[in-house]
């Protein structure tokens, strides 16, 4: 995985930059990316920088490399510790003939790896760290343990996706002259640690794209960020991950009360989920990240900051359609609260038809919330939405072009630039 960008992709990026540089650029629009963590906002931000802006800085690339190296080290430590715990807790009489026998050098290497990783980034002996990791991953028991761990949840999957990109390239990754290709950089699943801002130009229109971040502490800043840009032409891109239908949300103490009325039917009886002792049921129903996304969507559509005095233009991006289609057959939608009205795949229904039907079911949830919102009542406009895959550069570029154009038409005269 993760080869360099193709000549066709590079040519397309260069054409955008050359054409835009020759045109007179209109005053900048501001677009704010909203959505919970892990939905793909940072990937869109990277794509936009690459295609319409100056690209990522050398510093950003170096930070991404350090992030991947640190992740690879931590995953290796976790897997080896898991293996050691398993061997230590397995009684001698229960150990099978196939149980791995690890020498003292194996455990010594784990200790040395932990000592090196605890050093600061600049003080780490990356060459020795690489040697140790290559040796450890050549041990079949380590790879078997990694495959059996099967970490669940969005965060675990994000780490695994990045780890798997480089798991067979450890020597290359830790080489002092290692560089990331544009494609590899786009695919790295790196959590947003602060507000990201980039400037770009598309079809002689300047814009600023702001990724506020989606973790709980960042969500508390959404209103203030929007308020600080309301005096200029702006719009909101609200991003949702379709694949979040199968993920649980990490909820803090104050959040659960917001969903106290949620109930689930089981055996003809209704039960209050907040009072239910079945944690798996809570994760499936109350904790579904997609359900939380709908609630956040409703909150924004009815907020004073987005509707007064005039509604701020907003579009819905239903992202990660590739993962949604892939996982739908492993973890069927029928078992999740968001899809409680969706039938199983019918006998005569094709795979693509079933997938599209489930996507429509998600879209209708958001459309219904929009139709009944204060934003829709004031704007009197239908909801604009796109089904997206943030790793697809051409798709992201096309959507951004359309949105910039629509924002220009809606806002430029209001802002006095027409």
C-alpha positions in Angstrom: 0.0 0.0 0.0 0.9 3.6 -0.2 2.9 4.1 -3.5 3.7 7.5 -4.8 1.2 9.7 -6.5 0.7 9.0 -10.2 1.8 11.4 -13.0 -1.8 12.0 -13.9 -2.5 13.2 -10.3 0.6 15.4 -10.2 -0.3 16.9 -13.6 -3.8 17.7 -12.4 -2.5 19.4 -9.2 0.0 21.5 -11.3 -2.7 22.5 -13.8 -4.8 23.9 -10.9 -1.9 25.9 -9.6 -0.8 27.3 -12.9 -4.3 28.3 -14.1 -5.2 29.8 -10.7 -2.0 31.8 -10.5 -2.7 33.6 -13.8 -6.2 34.7 -12.8 -7.2 37.5 -10.6 -8.3 36.1 -7.3 -11.5 37.3 -5.7 -11.7 38.1 -1.9 -11.5 34.9 0.2 -14.4 32.8 1.3 -14.2 30.9 4.6 -15.3 27.2 4.8 -15.4 25.5 8.2 -15.2 21.7 8.5 -17.4 20.4 11.3 -18.0 16.8 12.5 -17.0 14.5 15.2 -13.5 13.0 15.4 -12.4 10.3 13.0 -14.9 11.1 10.2 -12.2 12.1 7.7 -12.0 15.9 8.0 -8.2 15.9 8.3 -8.0 13.8 5.1 -10.2 16.3 3.2 -8.0 19.1 4.6 -4.9 17.4 3.3 -6.5 16.8 -0.2 -7.5 20.5 -0.4 -4.0 21.7 0.6 -2.5 19.4 -2.0 -4.8 20.3 -4.9 -5.8 24.0 -4.3 -3.1 25.3 -1.9 0.6 25.1 -1.5 0.6 21.6 -0.3 1.8 20.4 3.1 4.9 22.0 4.5 8.1 20.0 5.0 7.5 20.3 8.8 4.1 18.7 8.5 5.7 15.8 6.6 8.3 15.3 9.2 5.7 15.4 12.0 3.7 12.7 10.1 6.8 10.5 9.8 7.5 10.9 13.5 3.8 10.1 14.3 4.0 6.8 12.2 7.3 5.8 13.8 5.9 6.4 17.3 2.8 4.5 16.4 4.7 1.5 15.0 6.8 1.4 18.2 3.8 1.6 20.5 1.9 -1.1 18.6 4.9 -3.3 18.7 5.2 -2.8 22.5 1.5 -3.5 23.1 1.6 -6.7 21.0 4.8 -8.0 22.7 3.4 -7.2 26.2 0.2 -9.0 25.2 2.2 -12.1 24.1 4.2 -12.0 27.3 1.1 -11.8 29.5 -0.5 -14.7 27.7 2.6 -16.9 28.2 3.0 -15.9 31.8 -0.7 -16.6 32.7 -0.9 -19.9 30.9 -0.4 -22.8 33.3 2.4 -25.2 32.3 0.0 -28.1 32.0 -2.2 -26.2 29.5 0.6 -25.1 27.2 0.4 -27.0 23.9 3.2 -28.3 21.9 2.8 -25.4 19.5 3.1 -22.8 22.3 6.0 -20.4 21.3 9.3 -20.7 23.3 10.9 -17.3 23.5 14.5 -16.9 24.5 15.9 -14.4 27.0 17.1 -12.2 24.1 13.4 -11.6 23.1 12.5 -10.2 26.5 15.7 -8.2 26.6 14.9 -6.6 23.3 11.4 -5.6 24.5 13.0 -3.9 27.6 15.5 -2.1 25.3 12.8 -1.0 22.9 10.8 0.5 25.8 13.9 2.4 27.1 14.6 3.8 23.6 11.0 4.8 23.0 10.9 6.6 26.3 13.6 9.0 25.2 12.7 12.2 23.4 12.2 12.1 19.7 15.6 13.8 19.0 17.5 11.5 21.4 16.1 8.2 20.1 18.4 5.7 18.5 16.2 5.1 15.5 18.6 2.7 13.9 18.7 0.4 16.9 14.9 0.7 17.3 14.5 -0.4 13.8 16.8 -3.4 14.3 14.8 -4.5 17.4 11.4 -4.1 15.7 12.5 -6.1 12.6 13.8 -8.9 14.9 10.6 -8.9 16.9 8.2 -8.9 13.9 10.2 -11.8 12.4 9.0 -13.9 15.4 5.8 -15.7 14.2 4.2 -15.6 17.6 4.3 -11.7 17.5 2.5 -11.6 14.2 0.0 -14.2 15.3 -0.7 -12.2 18.5 -1.3 -9.0 16.5 -3.7 -10.8 14.2 -5.6 -12.2 17.2 -5.9 -8.9 19.1 -8.5 -7.6 16.7 -8.9 -4.3 18.5 -12.4 -3.0 18.3 -13.6 0.6 18.0 -12.8 3.5 15.7 -9.5 4.5 17.4 -8.1 0.9 17.2 -9.1 0.6 13.5 -7.5 4.0 12.7 -4.2 2.8 14.3 -4.4 -0.6 12.5 -5.0 1.1 9.1 -1.8 3.2 9.5 0.2 0.4 11.0 -0.6 -2.0 8.2 0.6 0.5 5.6 4.1 0.3 7.0 4.3 -3.1 8.8 6.4 -4.6 6.0 8.6 -1.5 5.5 10.0 -1.0 9.0 13.6 -0.7 7.8 12.6 1.8 5.1 10.5 3.8 7.6 13.3 4.3 10.1 15.9 5.2 7.5 17.1 8.8 8.1 16.3 9.8 4.5 12.8 8.3 4.5 10.2 10.5 2.9 6.4 10.1 2.5 4.7 10.1 -0.8 1.7 12.4 -1.2 -0.6 9.4 -1.3 0.9 7.9 1.9 0.5 11.2 3.7 -3.1 11.4 2.7 -3.8 7.9 4.0 -2.1 8.3 7.4 -4.9 8.3 10.1 -3.5 11.0 12.4 -5.9 12.6 14.9 -6.3 16.4 14.8 -4.5 18.0 17.7 -5.5 21.6 17.0 -7.3 23.8 14.6 -5.9 23.5 11.1 -6.2 26.4 8.6 -5.2 26.4 5.0 -5.6 28.9 2.1 -6.3 28.0 -1.5 -7.6 29.2 -4.8 -10.1 27.5 -7.1 -11.3 29.1 -10.4 -10.0 32.5 -9.4 -11.8 32.4 -6.1 -9.7 32.5 -2.9 -10.8 30.5 0.1 -9.7 29.6 3.6 -10.5 26.1 4.9 -10.7 25.6 8.7 -10.7 22.1 10.3 -11.8 22.8 13.9 -11.4 19.3 15.2 -14.1 16.9 16.3 -13.2 15.7 19.8 -15.5 16.8 22.6 -13.2 19.6 23.7 -13.0 20.9 20.2 -16.8 20.8 19.7 -17.1 23.2 22.6 -15.3 25.7 20.4 -17.4 25.4 17.2 -19.7 28.3 18.0 -16.9 30.7 18.8 -15.1 29.8 15.6 -18.2 30.3 13.5 -19.1 33.5 15.2 -15.6 34.9 14.6 -16.1 34.5 10.8 -19.7 35.5 10.4 -18.7 39.0 9.1 -17.3 37.5 6.0 -18.5 35.2 3.2 -18.6 31.7 4.7 -20.1 28.3 4.7 -20.2 25.0 6.7 -19.2 21.5 5.5 -20.6 19.1 8.1 -19.0 15.7 7.7 -20.3 12.4 8.8 -18.8 8.9 8.5 -21.3 6.4 7.1 -19.1 3.7 8.7 -19.9 5.1 12.2 -23.1 3.1 12.3 -21.1 0.3 13.8 -18.9 2.3 16.2 -19.6 3.2 19.8 -19.1 6.7 21.1 -17.0 7.5 24.1 -19.4 9.5 26.2 -18.6 11.6 29.1 -20.8 12.0 32.2 -22.8 14.9 31.0 -23.7 13.5 27.6 -25.8 10.5 28.7 -28.6 12.7 30.0 -29.1 14.1 26.6 -30.3 10.8 25.4 -32.4 9.7 28.4 -35.5 9.2 26.3 -34.0 6.7 23.9 -35.6 3.3 24.2 -35.4 0.0 22.5 -38.0 -2.6 21.9 -37.2 -6.1 23.0 -39.7 -8.9 23.5 -42.6 -6.4 23.1 -41.3 -4.3 26.0 -39.6 -0.9 26.0 -36.6 -0.4 28.1 -34.8 2.8 29.0 -31.3 2.4 27.6 -29.6 4.7 30.2 -30.9 2.4 32.9 -29.9 -0.8 31.0 -27.1 -2.9 32.5 -26.3 -4.6 29.2 -23.2 -2.6 28.1 -23.2 -4.2 24.6 -26.8 -3.0 24.1 -25.8 0.5 25.2 -22.9 0.5 22.7 -25.2 -0.7 19.9 -28.0 1.8 20.6 -27.0 4.7 22.8 -23.4 4.8 21.9 -23.6 4.6 18.1 -21.5 7.3 16.7 -23.8 7.8 13.8 -26.7 8.4 16.1 -24.5 11.0 17.9 -23.7 12.6 14.6 -27.4 13.1 13.9 -27.9 14.7 17.2 -24.9 17.1 16.6 -26.4 17.8 13.1 -29.8 18.7 14.7 -28.1 20.9 17.3 -26.2 22.9 14.7 -29.2 23.4 12.4 -31.2 24.9 15.2 -28.4 26.9 16.8 -28.7 30.6 17.0 -25.1 31.0 15.6 -26.0 29.3 12.3 -29.5 30.8 11.8 -29.4 34.4 13.0 -29.6 36.9 11.5 -29.3 34.9 8.2 -28.7 31.1 7.9 -25.1 30.2 7.1 -24.9 28.0 4.0 -24.3 24.3 4.9 -23.7 21.1 3.1 -23.7 17.5 4.3 -20.8 15.1 3.4 -21.5 11.4 4.0 -18.0 10.2 4.0 -16.2 6.7 4.1 -18.7 5.2 1.7 -16.0 2.7 0.7 -15.7 1.4 4.3 -19.5 1.4 4.7 -20.0 -0.8 1.6 -17.2 -3.1 2.7 -18.3 -3.5 6.4 -22.0 -3.7 5.7 -21.8 -7.4 4.9 -19.6 -8.2 7.9 -21.6 -6.2 10.4 -25.1 -5.9 8.9 -27.1 -2.7 9.4 -30.1 -4.5 10.6 -28.5 -5.0 14.0 -28.1 -1.3 14.6 -30.6 1.2 16.0 -30.0 3.7 13.2 -31.3 1.1 10.8 -34.2 -0.3 12.8 -36.6 0.2 9.9 -34.3 -1.2 7.2 -35.0 -4.7 6.0 -32.3 -7.3 5.5 -30.9 -7.8 2.0 -33.7 -9.4 -0.1 -33.3 -12.6 -2.1 -33.5 -10.9 -5.5 -31.6 -7.8 -4.4 -28.1 -7.2 -5.7 -25.3 -6.2 -3.5 -25.0 -2.7 -4.8 -28.8 -2.2 -4.5 -28.7 -3.3 -0.9 -25.8 -1.0 -0.1 -27.5 2.0 -1.9 -30.7 1.3 0.0 -28.8 1.5 3.3 -27.0 4.7 2.3 -30.4 6.2 1.4 -31.7 5.2 4.9 -28.8 7.2 6.5 -29.3 10.2 4.2 -33.0 10.3 5.0 -32.3 10.5 8.7 -30.3 13.7 8.1 -32.7 15.1 5.6 -35.6 14.6 8.0 -33.7 16.5 10.7 -32.9 19.3 8.2 -36.5 19.6 7.0 -37.7 20.2 10.6 -34.9 22.6 11.5 -34.9 26.3 12.0 -32.1 26.6 9.3 -34.4 25.0 6.6 -37.3 27.2 7.6 -35.2 30.4 7.3 -33.2 29.5 4.2 -36.1 27.8 2.4 -33.6 25.7 0.5 -33.3 21.9 0.0 -30.4 20.2 1.7 -27.2 19.8 -0.4 -25.4 16.5 0.3 -22.7 14.4 -1.2 -21.7 10.8 -0.6 -17.9 10.9 -0.4 -14.6 9.1 0.0 -12.1 11.5 1.3 -9.1 9.5 0.0 -10.4 10.1 -3.6 -8.6 13.3 -4.6 -10.8 13.9 -7.8 -14.0 13.5 -5.8 -12.9 16.0 -3.1 -11.7 18.5 -5.7 -15.0 18.3 -7.6 -17.1 18.8 -4.5 -15.0 21.7 -3.3 -15.3 23.4 -6.7 -19.0 23.2 -6.7 -19.3 24.4 -3.1 -17.0 27.4 -3.6 -19.0 28.4 -6.6 -22.3 28.1 -4.7 -20.9 30.1 -1.8 -19.7 32.8 -4.1 -23.1 33.2 -5.7 -24.8 33.2 -2.3 -22.4 35.4 -0.3 -20.4 37.7 -2.5 -23.1 40.3 -3.1 -24.1 40.2 0.6 -20.5 40.9 1.6 -20.2 43.8 -0.9 -17.8 42.1 -3.3 -20.1 41.8 -6.2 
